[in-house]
Amino acid sequence: MTRISNSLMALAMSVTMLALSSGNAHASIVGQDYEYRVGGQVMKGYVAHNSRLEESLGTVIIVHDWDGPNDYEKGRAHQLAALGYTAFAIDVYGRDRQPTSMRENAARASELRGNRELFQQRLMAALSEVPNIPGGTENRVAMGYCFGGEAVLEMARAGADLAGVVSFHGSLGLPEGQSYSTATAPVLVLHGSADPVSGMSEFATLMNDLQAAGVEHNAEIYGGALHSFTVPWSSDYDLKADRASWQALLEFLDEKL
């Protein structure tokens, strides 16, 4: 997935304003960069919440795609904040190690795939940071797109204390030496049937693994949808699947938070 332009961020903000105009007239969405440390490294995330609410509906952790945290995650964060949630778009690469090319995207993602202990450390550290963010709550769900969809399954396997995880067109393969035996968070998988990154065989294996481990799980498969079906500037974009998966997320959040 490529980085989005400021105009797309403006589009996401307009969606936020539309949601506000049809909802709470007294809403005040605040978005801000948020820096925190993991193992001595500074991470640069982003937090969006409604400062007028006495209490957030819950915290949604957003894990970025392989190109690092950018305006796409910020836009999603604002959409969730407009609905009354606190959104925390985290960083698993580091403030000073953000990729700037496809080659660097692949390199940064490969570093973490090759060091699962470090990957989990950064994910769990962000989870531990939630009480400190503006509007942070004890009830939390993690979601992610593509690489982020893979990351939230990593959180589940690590036994993260979450009300649920939601994977949008993520890589579904099980890393060597891992299992879902310690997973406690319910899992929702939103996936395209034509995804060339993780096909239906990997999807079926994941469902079997979750069932065998006794993990609560559910899934929606979007027929013919390719890999990045939620990304409007991608050639894979599928409006119907994008809208359906977002609705599935909202229903999941309503149930779990």
NORCOR-V341441 format. One record per residue. N is the residue number from 0. RES is the residue in one small letter. SS is DSSP state (~ for helix, > for strand, _ for the rest). Layout:
BEGIN
n->(N & N)
res->(RES & RES)
ss->(SS & SS)
END
This chain:
BEGIN
n->(0 & 1 & 2 & 3 & 4 & 5 & 6 & 7 & 8 & 9 & 10 & 11 & 12 & 13 & 14 & 15 & 16 & 17 & 18 & 19 & 20 & 21 & 22 & 23 & 24 & 25 & 26 & 27 & 28 & 29 & 30 & 31 & 32 & 33 & 34 & 35 & 36 & 37 & 38 & 39 & 40 & 41 & 42 & 43 & 44 & 45 & 46 & 47 & 48 & 49 & 50 & 51 & 52 & 53 & 54 & 55 & 56 & 57 & 58 & 59 & 60 & 61 & 62 & 63 & 64 & 65 & 66 & 67 & 68 & 69 & 70 & 71 & 72 & 73 & 74 & 75 & 76 & 77 & 78 & 79 & 80 & 81 & 82 & 83 & 84 & 85 & 86 & 87 & 88 & 89 & 90 & 91 & 92 & 93 & 94 & 95 & 96 & 97 & 98 & 99 & 100 & 101 & 102 & 103 & 104 & 105 & 106 & 107 & 108 & 109 & 110 & 111 & 112 & 113 & 114 & 115 & 116 & 117 & 118 & 119 & 120 & 121 & 122 & 123 & 124 & 125 & 126 & 127 & 128 & 129 & 130 & 131 & 132 & 133 & 134 & 135 & 136 & 137 & 138 & 139 & 140 & 141 & 142 & 143 & 144 & 145 & 146 & 147 & 148 & 149 & 150 & 151 & 152 & 153 & 154 & 155 & 156 & 157 & 158 & 159 & 160 & 161 & 162 & 163 & 164 & 165 & 166 & 167 & 168 & 169 & 170 & 171 & 172 & 173 & 174 & 175 & 176 & 177 & 178 & 179 & 180 & 181 & 182 & 183 & 184 & 185 & 186 & 187 & 188 & 189 & 190 & 191 & 192 & 193 & 194 & 195 & 196 & 197 & 198 & 199 & 200 & 201 & 202 & 203 & 204 & 205 & 206 & 207 & 208 & 209 & 210 & 211 & 212 & 213 & 214 & 215 & 216 & 217 & 218 & 219 & 220 & 221 & 222 & 223 & 224 & 225 & 226 & 227 & 228 & 229 & 230 & 231 & 232 & 233 & 234 & 235 & 236 & 237 & 238 & 239 & 240 & 241 & 242 & 243 & 244 & 245 & 246 & 247 & 248 & 249 & 250 & 251 & 252 & 253 & 254 & 255 & 256)
res->(m & t & r & i & s & n & s & l & m & a & l & a & m & s & v & t & m & l & a & l & s & s & g & n & a & h & a & s & i & v & g & q & d & y & e & y & r & v & g & g & q & v & m & k & g & y & v & a & h & n & s & r & l & e & e & s & l & g & t & v & i & i & v & h & d & w & d & g & p & n & d & y & e & k & g & r & a & h & q & l & a & a & l & g & y & t & a & f & a & i & d & v & y & g & r & d & r & q & p & t & s & m & r & e & n & a & a & r & a & s & e & l & r & g & n & r & e & l & f & q & q & r & l & m & a & a & l & s & e & v & p & n & i & p & g & g & t & e & n & r & v & a & m & g & y & c & f & g & g & e & a & v & l & e & m & a & r & a & g & a & d & l & a & g & v & v & s & f & h & g & s & l & g & l & p & e & g & q & s & y & s & t & a & t & a & p & v & l & v & l & h & g & s & a & d & p & v & s & g & m & s & e & f & a & t & l & m & n & d & l & q & a & a & g & v & e & h & n & a & e & i & y & g & g & a & l & h & s & f & t & v & p & w & s & s & d & y & d & l & k & a & d & r & a & s & w & q & a & l & l & e & f & l & d & e & k & l)
ss->(_ & _ & _ & _ & _ & ~ & ~ & ~ & ~ & ~ & ~ & ~ & ~ & ~ & ~ & ~ & ~ & ~ & ~ & ~ & ~ & _ & _ & _ & _ & _ & _ & _ & > & > & > & > & > & > & > & > & > & > & _ & _ & > & > & > & > & > & > & > & > & > & > & _ & _ & _ & _ & _ & _ & _ & _ & > & > & > & > & > & _ & _ & _ & _ & _ & _ & _ & ~ & ~ & ~ & ~ & ~ & ~ & ~ & ~ & ~ & ~ & ~ & ~ & _ & _ & _ & > & > & > & > & _ & _ & _ & _ & _ & _ & _ & _ & _ & _ & _ & _ & ~ & ~ & ~ & ~ & ~ & ~ & ~ & ~ & ~ & ~ & ~ & ~ & _ & _ & ~ & ~ & ~ & ~ & ~ & ~ & ~ & ~ & ~ & ~ & ~ & ~ & ~ & ~ & ~ & ~ & ~ & _ & _ & _ & _ & _ & _ & _ & > & > & > & > & > & > & _ & ~ & ~ & ~ & ~ & ~ & ~ & ~ & ~ & ~ & ~ & ~ & _ & _ & _ & _ & _ & _ & > & > & > & > & > & _ & _ & _ & _ & _ & _ & _ & _ & _ & _ & _ & _ & _ & _ & _ & _ & _ & _ & > & > & > & > & > & > & _ & _ & _ & _ & _ & _ & _ & ~ & ~ & ~ & ~ & ~ & ~ & ~ & ~ & ~ & ~ & ~ & ~ & ~ & ~ & _ & _ & _ & > & > & > & > & > & > & _ & _ & _ & _ & _ & _ & _ & _ & _ & _ & _ & _ & _ & _ & _ & _ & ~ & ~ & ~ & ~ & ~ & ~ & ~ & ~ & ~ & ~ & ~ & ~ & ~ & ~ & ~ & ~ & ~ & ~ & _)
END
